[in-house]
Amino acid sequence: MGATLLVAAIVLAALVVKAAVAELGEPGSGRRQWLFLTDRRAVAAGAFTALALGLPGWWQAGAEGLVWAGLAGVLVAFVMGQGRSRQ
């Protein structure tokens, strides 16, 4: 379980570093990358993905499956929220 949490933390840290580097290049771009957290469609898609993968993940791998399902949900929400204009 420790290795799974470490890898998931590294992937999430990579998203944060990506946003920070983008912010250095173009001010305001880091904030735009995290707007997916306020996008209902992106959050719903991420939650659905996490739930859809969580149950089989729990059956196959226990708590580690839930960690991966949660990470997949965050990544789906991140991708769904990109490219949508906020006005």
C-alpha positions in Angstrom: 0.0 0.0 0.0 2.9 2.4 0.7 4.3 2.2 -2.8 0.8 2.8 -4.3 0.3 5.9 -2.2 3.8 7.2 -3.1 3.2 6.8 -6.8 -0.2 8.5 -6.6 1.3 11.3 -4.6 4.1 11.7 -7.3 1.5 11.9 -10.1 -0.5 14.6 -8.2 2.7 16.4 -7.5 3.6 16.4 -11.2 0.2 18.1 -11.9 1.0 20.8 -9.3 4.5 21.3 -10.7 3.1 21.5 -14.3 0.7 24.2 -13.2 3.5 26.1 -11.4 5.8 26.0 -14.4 3.0 27.2 -16.7 2.3 30.0 -14.2 5.9 31.1 -14.4 5.7 31.2 -18.2 2.4 33.0 -18.4 0.8 34.5 -15.4 -2.8 33.3 -14.8 -2.3 30.1 -16.7 -1.9 28.0 -13.5 -5.2 29.3 -12.2 -6.9 28.4 -15.5 -5.5 24.8 -15.2 -7.1 24.3 -11.8 -10.5 25.7 -12.9 -11.6 22.1 -13.5 -12.4 21.9 -9.8 -15.2 24.4 -10.3 -16.5 22.8 -13.6 -19.5 20.7 -12.7 -19.2 18.6 -15.9 -15.6 17.8 -15.2 -16.1 17.0 -11.6 -19.1 14.8 -12.4 -17.1 12.9 -15.0 -14.2 12.4 -12.5 -16.6 11.2 -9.8 -18.3 8.8 -12.2 -14.9 7.4 -13.3 -13.8 7.0 -9.7 -17.0 5.3 -8.7 -17.0 3.1 -11.8 -13.4 2.0 -11.2 -13.6 2.0 -7.4 -15.9 -1.0 -7.0 -13.9 -3.4 -9.3 -10.7 -2.0 -7.9 -11.8 -2.8 -4.4 -12.7 -6.3 -5.4 -9.4 -6.9 -7.2 -6.9 -5.0 -5.1 -8.6 -3.8 -1.9 -7.6 -0.3 -0.7 -4.9 0.1 -3.4 -7.7 -0.2 -6.1 -9.5 2.7 -4.5 -6.3 4.8 -4.6 -5.9 4.2 -8.3 -9.6 4.8 -8.9 -9.4 8.1 -7.1 -6.4 9.1 -9.1 -8.1 8.1 -12.4 -11.1 10.3 -11.4 -8.8 13.3 -10.7 -7.0 12.9 -14.0 -10.3 12.5 -16.0 -11.7 15.7 -14.3 -8.4 17.5 -15.1 -8.6 16.5 -18.8 -12.3 17.2 -19.1 -11.8 20.7 -17.6 -9.0 21.7 -20.0 -9.9 23.8 -23.0 -13.3 24.9 -21.7 -13.4 28.7 -21.7 -14.5 30.5 -18.5 -16.1 33.9 -18.9 
